[in-house]
Structures are given as structure tokens and as C-alpha cells.
Amino acid sequence: MRPSVIYRKTLFFLFLLLTACLGQPRLGRRTSTPPPTPSPTVTPIPRLPTVNPTEPAPTPVPASSQALWIDVSVPEGLQERLQVAEPVRKARTANEATLHLGVVHAGEGTATWVYTLVTPFPTTMDGIQIADLRSTWQGKTNEVFGGKPLLMAASTLAAIESLWGAAAPGAVLVVEREQLLDSAWGTRPSWALIPFEELGPRWKVIRVDGVSPLDRDFDLSAYPLTVRFGLREHADPGLVVLPEGNRDPHKLTTLVMTGVTALVRAIGAKMEKMGMDYPGEDIKAWLRDADFTHVSNEVSFALTCPPANANQYSLMFCSKPEYLDLLEYVGVDIIELTGNHLMDFRVDSLPYTLDLYRQHHMSFYGGGENLIEARQPLKIEHNGNKIALLGCNPAGPPLDWATEVRPGTADCEDYGWIKEEIQLLKKEGYLPVVTLQYSEVYVMKPTEWQQRDFRALSEAGAVIISGSQAHFPQGFAFDEDHLIHYGLGNLFFDQMFMPEDKGTPVFAPDLPLPGTRLEFIDRHFFYDNHYVGTELLTAILEDYSRPRPMTEKERQVFLREAFRASGW
């Protein structure tokens, strides 16, 4: 072969080789080593660039070539609800990905994630200013947290750093997500930042600038602890679909529960003098601001009931029908009928009372016109939450208990029937809430018998067990994620100076008040058919009739003593 021919063929071969190399598609730079694992420290974690809405969208990549990278800042709750089409594969590194999911500051199709400042339940602190929280984050001198670091998962650290920059050394302690709750309880006092979906009953939500994500009127746009997540790049619709957020107001239900109400004696006399609404004026907002409001009204109404007498010595009670206006005024929806004074006046007073409740669209449970009705649970379905209330009276007196032919309260009868009912309700998807008219004690610490019986109902499956008998408020316990509150104290009752009349000392040296004037009002929260927490509201009885919210000092002392009596 001639040299010229060999030369031409060589040039042609080199041309083909060069063309093939230039035509190979580039899928992104591959690295020989995996990307660095974020270290659980307060050093900044690399984040994705944020979206600038003024930049033109990049040219779309075919779906079959799409690869998704999920940034360390993306919470697990969002990842679980993420919808990714089958053609999109998971990228091994951020550099090879065509789609990057992480924190963004603008753009459509983003998920707004609410974070919550929390502390273990037995904490007296209620709120903080966002300026103080950011000051702590920046490592500035701040006594709010006593020099302790904020606990959080690594993903939360990365997300909040996108808002506030890197946390100062020592300001944050990264803890595994599954260990956060136990770690916080084991190092009390302690505080943590968690996504809203990780709330549970053993956490207490700390208000930020007076706002809690559990508030019914929660304003997402004004809450400072929110982070937006989205795709950095434009993607074809349906390839990657994000949830709107982690807090849906249409999945939230609030239930306010209260203690003893008995519209008799001095409180009845005050109502007749000052007006039927008088006792509820100072706390009506608490009771009205709920989807459902409960009272344990221990006394039946009767047409022939005489006017209330503030000096009545007899413990045989009845209420005039017009006194019901007070319960309607404060927004009561649910009446508990386990009280041991329901049958004091006349046998027919309870059926008359039940008719009054029906006329005023008030539901009831724990008592009825016969034993079957008395044992029926009150089932509530609201915003996707299924709640069932049931109650019984182990204390008596026997004449107060319903029979097959006589009205009255539901006898607990060693709790066998109520445990079975709890288990049936759970199988139906309900969250059982049990209330008891237990034997009365004028101390904050629960008795051994209380602890035994209340805990047995928790073990049967009740998510909340609440003592409705207590004139003197009592402490708490948790059985896993089930709350036990042994006694809430009075709501509307006239015990201004009890039990001092019996020689019992005042509540606490730095709060020299009889325990019967101190009141808990429990605001329970249910979300997505889970019991997620309780806010303790606290009040003091004034003028023999009218509870008022405690001052900050009074509340701090009251909570401290209640938690101490609980063994915390």
C-alpha cells in the first residue's frame, strides 16, 4: 500500500476517534470517594444554594436521566411523605444529581416545615422571645437556658442554620432523633428543637413570642421557626411531589377538661346576685377556645330546687335550672356525670337534667337514666380524630349508682367492664379518655390506690386518665405516652377556705392559699388521630365563685409543687 493511502486512513481513524469522545454525554463529575458524612457538632453543615426567582430555569433533563439528591437538612417526616416518580433514581452524590432537595427561600411547590421549641413536661418555663433564642444560638450571654445547649437532630441543625447561620460553639448539642426525648428527660432542665410532627405527650411546647404551633389560631406566616424545603431546579410536574407542610389545621382537635363543678351554696348565691355569667368572666376565653369543653357537673338541676344558700350546712345539693346558663356561657359541650351528688335531691331530677342538656346540645357520659346509658362512651369524630370519653364512679355512695331501672352514675365495679370497653374502642380506632370520680383526699400526692387503679386503665389503653373527684388538685404520671392526671381540683365550686377548716395547712409557704382554691384546667391536643400533648392552664378561686388566671409567680410555685408531688 502506498504511503499516501496509509496517511489518509490514519487521519480518518483519528477523526472518528475524536468525534466519538466529544459526542459522549456528560452525566456529572463522579468522585472516587463518598461525600463527607455530616458530623454531629455545631460546625456549619454544607447546604444547597437557595433559589433565586429571578434566574431563568435550567433546561429540563429527560425524566429517565433524573437523579435526586436529598440534603441533610431535610427532616425525616418530609422524606416519608415525599412522592418520587419511578423514572427518578436516587443520586449517590450531590454532584451527580440533576435534582437537589433542600432548603429554599422562594419558589412554588415548596413544603413549609414548622419547628417547635420543647422541654420535658415537668418544666415551669412557658415561653421565650425569639430574640433570646437567637441570642443563645449565637453564643451570647443569656440566662434563659442556664448555659445549657439546645438539643436537636442533625437535620434540624442544618435546617435552622439556613435561617440563622452557624450555631456558636457549645450552643447546640446534636443528638440522634430517636434519643432526643430520653436525653432531654435525663438532663432536665433541658430544651430541644424538633419538627412539629415529632411532638408527643411527654414534651411541653414552649411558646415563642407568645405563640404555640398547637394554638387553634396559629399564624404560620408570623411564626419564626419555619423552614421552606423544595427543589433547586425546575422539574416536570409529578416527578417529585412535596407535601405542603407538616402542620395541617384541619387535623387538629383541642379538648379542654376541668375538675369539680357544683353550682350550689355560695357560688349559686353569687350567681343570683351578680348574674349567671359572673363566675366564668375571667376564664371564659380558655374554655371557649377549644373544639370541645368538658365539665364534671356533680349536681342535678331541679325545678323545685330552692334558692342557693351560702350558709348551707347540708351536703344534699341541687341547682336551679337557670344556673345552666353559666355552662352555656363558657362554651361547655360535654358534661361528665360521674359526680357523687347527682342523686341528692330527687330521683327524677337526673332525667330532668339530661333533658336540659339535650335541649342545650350538650353531650354527656358517665351517667344516665339507667345502667346501660351510664356506661355508654361518648364518641367524637372531629378533623380526622376519633376520641371516646367514658367514666365511672368507684367512690359511691351506692344510691348514686345507676341500675337497670334507676338513673345514676356508672359504677366502676372493679373496672372490668371499663377495661373491656377501652380495648373495644381502640380496635375501632378511637383514642380513649377516661375520667374517674375517685375517693377524695386533700393532698397533692396521689394515694397508692389511685396510682394502682389509674395506671391499670392506662395499661388497658386509655391515652388520658383524669381524676374528676379532686377538690384539692393532684399530681401527674406518664405510663409510656399516656398521661395520668390524678386530680384537677375545682372549677366552679365555693371552697375558698377548705381544707383549713379541717386543720390542714396551706398549700405552700410561698403561696399561702388553701389547696382548694388552686385549679388545673387541662387543654389536650389531638393531631392526625394521635394524642400529642397537653397544656396546663392554672387558676385561683376568688370571691367564693370566680376563678381567675394565676399570676406568673403563683403559677411557678403551683407547677413546681405539683411536679414535686409527682416525683419529678
Secondary structure, 3 states (H helix, E strand, C coil): CCHHHHHHHHHHHHHHHHHHHHHCCCCCCCCCCCCCCCCCCCCCCCCCCCCCCCCCCCCCCCHHHCEEEECCCCCHHHHHHCEECCCCEECCCCCCCCEEEEECCCCCCCEEEEEEEEEECCCCCCEECHHHHHHHHCCCCCCCCCCCCEEECHHHHHHHHHHHCCCCCCCEEECCHHHHHHHHHHCCCCCEEEEHHHCCCCEEECEECCECCCCCCCCHHHCCCEEEEEECCCCCCCCEECCCECCCHHHEEEEEECCEECCCHHHHHHHHHHCCCHHHCCCHHHHHCCCEEEEEECECECCCCCCCCCCCCCCCCCECHHHHHHHHHCCCCEEECCCCECCCCCCCHHHHHHHHHHHCCCEEECEECCHHHHCCCEEEEECCEEEEEEEEECCCCHHHECCCCCCEECECHHHHHHHHHHHHHHHCCCEEEEEECCCCCCCCCCCHHHHHHHHHHHHHCCCEEEECCCCCCCCEEEECCEEEECCCCEEECCCCCCCHHHCCCCCECCECCCHHHEEEEEEEEEECCEEEEEEEEEEEEECCCEEEECCHHHHHHHHHHHHHHCCC
